[in-house]
Amino acid sequence: MSHLDEGALHAVLDGEVEAAELAAVERHLADCADCRARLEGAREFRGEAARLVEVLDEDEAGVVMAAAPAAMVAEPAGIIAESPPMPMSYPRPEPIPATPQRSRVPRWTRPVALAATIMIAVGLGYSIGTQRRPDLGAPAPSETAPPQAAEERAALPPPANVVSSLADEKKQADDEPSRQRQPAGEVSQRLRAGSKPVQAKTRPASETKAREAAQQLAGKAADTAPPPPPPIVAAAPPAADQARLVKDSARTEEGVAPRRAVSSFARRDFRLNEAGVADRAGRGPVISAATAIRTLGGVLRLVEGMDPERFELDGTGVRVWYRTAFGPLSLTQWRDGGQLQYRLVPPPGAPVDSVAAWAKRVK
Amino acid sequence: MLRPLRGLAMTLRNRGPMSESVAELYLQYHASLVRMLHRRTGDRERAEELAQEVFARAVATPPRNPRPWLFAVALNLVREEGRRMVRRDRRLELYRGEQPTTAPSPDEELLRDERITRVRAALATLNERDREALLLQAEGFNYEEIAQTLGMAKGAIGTTLARARRRLVEAHRALEGTKNVAS
């Protein structure tokens, strides 16, 4: 047998040599030191090329997408298994999610968040100082802080020793819907309208970014607060579907998709296994769209205009997950006495008008 | 212009059993397709848009041999877009000149950006077919599937991949060397 060319060597490494030829190739490699040396060279190129391709998966936020299939780097058994280990045993990315999750927080939020944190730290220091010195007669921070500052404070992860006070502050803020929801409404309107150029003209970019960052981070702050009230919207279908609307608080207690679970999911430390028990192994019984439709007897409700991220089995029902700018949105649906019931659970911190818009689009 | 894929699963449901199988394809291949497109284009959002367009076409014309078909359509879209981008380059350069300067990245981000830029530059030295074969293989395609996707003979894939890997690695090493000399 003549020497193996470079293509044949790579085919050997890729496990693409036909079974009929493999024995001859193995014999040749056993006898030919030159081809064995070239095989090692090919192995090095193969491994390094694979590593370089994976470098491209680091996106703008430094998040690595789901790892490529093992077939990319794995070598076939047999002749390759007897060779020394591949020189490409670089660390693989962290646990491979079924669906790639990307950070929705853009890079520019980091300096903004850092600056906001510093401002808050200084502000807290000042306010604590003034509270300890009542002779200065300074009003309480909640009285002096403008609405936006309160929003940003609520949005940022607080130090451990101020968690409870911030939680109280957030509760206080929740009691004042008009003050808190107005900026959120603006954000969602801008998101819907996609009016970036207008923003740049009407409002300084840094302020807009800070507001949006605060809005996105608000969900994280909410996670540190005590359990929030039940989902804002049970369902808000079109008028024709009003009869199907169910406000099922009991189901929430059974763990269908309570708001707490959603926020935990956003932190990716909450997973359901096949039995529906929380663990860290995986997201749970993911099913196909077709299976979801079959499970519900040929019908499946979806949020119009949004692409489902995945479908999960939920007991005898189905949960459809969507990715939104504010976090995961779930649409849980099940059969009850022959009728399809459903419940929309928005991500924590989602603006009320966005939630209403989603609810209207459940079809 | 790319069509937005609205309510994909709902659309598929309304189109009957054949489309249900496309919905399964979506769940099976979407992540892989987006990853390959991101590697190819360097733009995550664009990769997702292109992948949606691919599946929108699959709804219209359900493929018989789905994986090669999906990736072939995706690569065709990238090539078409590349040709359009060449025409738009001048305008884009003008536009970029008007953008406000951004804050300097932290060192870590800078290093990562440099690393990605070097790999992307090295990848750009490959010819289109070699590059695509490499990216498809990285998605777990076997030689038969790569050949089907790129319209090549299966027997040529080993040589193509060998050349692609060697060129990528050598170009990257050369760029690394340039960087070290410069610093």
Boltz contact constraints between the chains, C-beta under 6 A:
constraints:
  - contact:
      token1: [A, 6]
      token2: [B, 162]
      max_distance: 6.0
  - contact:
      token1: [A, 7]
      token2: [B, 158]
      max_distance: 6.0
  - contact:
      token1: [A, 7]
      token2: [B, 159]
      max_distance: 6.0
  - contact:
      token1: [A, 7]
      token2: [B, 162]
      max_distance: 6.0
  - contact:
      token1: [A, 10]
      token2: [B, 158]
      max_distance: 6.0
  - contact:
      token1: [A, 10]
      token2: [B, 161]
      max_distance: 6.0
  - contact:
      token1: [A, 10]
      token2: [B, 162]
      max_distance: 6.0
  - contact:
      token1: [A, 11]
      token2: [B, 158]
      max_distance: 6.0
  - contact:
      token1: [A, 16]
      token2: [B, 143]
      max_distance: 6.0
  - contact:
      token1: [A, 45]
      token2: [B, 165]
      max_distance: 6.0
  - contact:
      token1: [A, 45]
      token2: [B, 166]
      max_distance: 6.0
  - contact:
      token1: [A, 45]
      token2: [B, 169]
      max_distance: 6.0
  - contact:
      token1: [A, 46]
      token2: [B, 165]
      max_distance: 6.0
  - contact:
      token1: [A, 48]
      token2: [B, 169]
      max_distance: 6.0
  - contact:
      token1: [A, 49]
      token2: [B, 165]
      max_distance: 6.0
  - contact:
      token1: [A, 49]
      token2: [B, 168]
      max_distance: 6.0
  - contact:
      token1: [A, 49]
      token2: [B, 169]
      max_distance: 6.0
  - contact:
      token1: [A, 52]
      token2: [B, 119]
      max_distance: 6.0
  - contact:
      token1: [A, 52]
      token2: [B, 168]
      max_distance: 6.0
  - contact:
      token1: [A, 52]
      token2: [B, 172]
      max_distance: 6.0
  - contact:
      token1: [A, 53]
      token2: [B, 138]
      max_distance: 6.0
  - contact:
      token1: [A, 55]
      token2: [B, 115]
      max_distance: 6.0
  - contact:
      token1: [A, 55]
      token2: [B, 119]
      max_distance: 6.0
  - contact:
      token1: [A, 56]
      token2: [B, 39]
      max_distance: 6.0
  - contact:
      token1: [A, 56]
      token2: [B, 119]
      max_distance: 6.0
  - contact:
      token1: [A, 58]
      token2: [B, 112]
      max_distance: 6.0
  - contact:
      token1: [A, 59]
      token2: [B, 44]
      max_distance: 6.0
  - contact:
      token1: [A, 65]
      token2: [B, 35]
      max_distance: 6.0
  - contact:
      token1: [A, 66]
      token2: [B, 31]
      max_distance: 6.0
  - contact:
      token1: [A, 68]
      token2: [B, 138]
      max_distance: 6.0
  - contact:
      token1: [A, 69]
      token2: [B, 140]
      max_distance: 6.0
  - contact:
      token1: [A, 71]
      token2: [B, 140]
      max_distance: 6.0
  - contact:
      token1: [A, 72]
      token2: [B, 138]
      max_distance: 6.0
  - contact:
      token1: [A, 72]
      token2: [B, 140]
      max_distance: 6.0
  - contact:
      token1: [A, 99]
      token2: [B, 31]
      max_distance: 6.0
  - contact:
      token1: [A, 100]
      token2: [B, 31]
      max_distance: 6.0
  - contact:
      token1: [A, 111]
      token2: [B, 103]
      max_distance: 6.0
  - contact:
      token1: [A, 288]
      token2: [B, 24]
      max_distance: 6.0
  - contact:
      token1: [A, 288]
      token2: [B, 27]
      max_distance: 6.0
  - contact:
      token1: [A, 289]
      token2: [B, 9]
      max_distance: 6.0
  - contact:
      token1: [A, 289]
      token2: [B, 23]
      max_distance: 6.0
  - contact:
      token1: [A, 290]
      token2: [B, 20]
      max_distance: 6.0
  - contact:
      token1: [A, 290]
      token2: [B, 23]
      max_distance: 6.0
  - contact:
      token1: [A, 290]
      token2: [B, 24]
      max_distance: 6.0
  - contact:
      token1: [A, 293]
      token2: [B, 13]
      max_distance: 6.0
  - contact:
      token1: [A, 302]
      token2: [B, 7]
      max_distance: 6.0
  - contact:
      token1: [A, 302]
      token2: [B, 9]
      max_distance: 6.0
  - contact:
      token1: [A, 302]
      token2: [B, 10]
      max_distance: 6.0
  - contact:
      token1: [A, 304]
      token2: [B, 7]
      max_distance: 6.0
  - contact:
      token1: [A, 305]
      token2: [B, 6]
      max_distance: 6.0
  - contact:
      token1: [A, 307]
      token2: [B, 8]
      max_distance: 6.0
  - contact:
      token1: [A, 308]
      token2: [B, 9]
      max_distance: 6.0
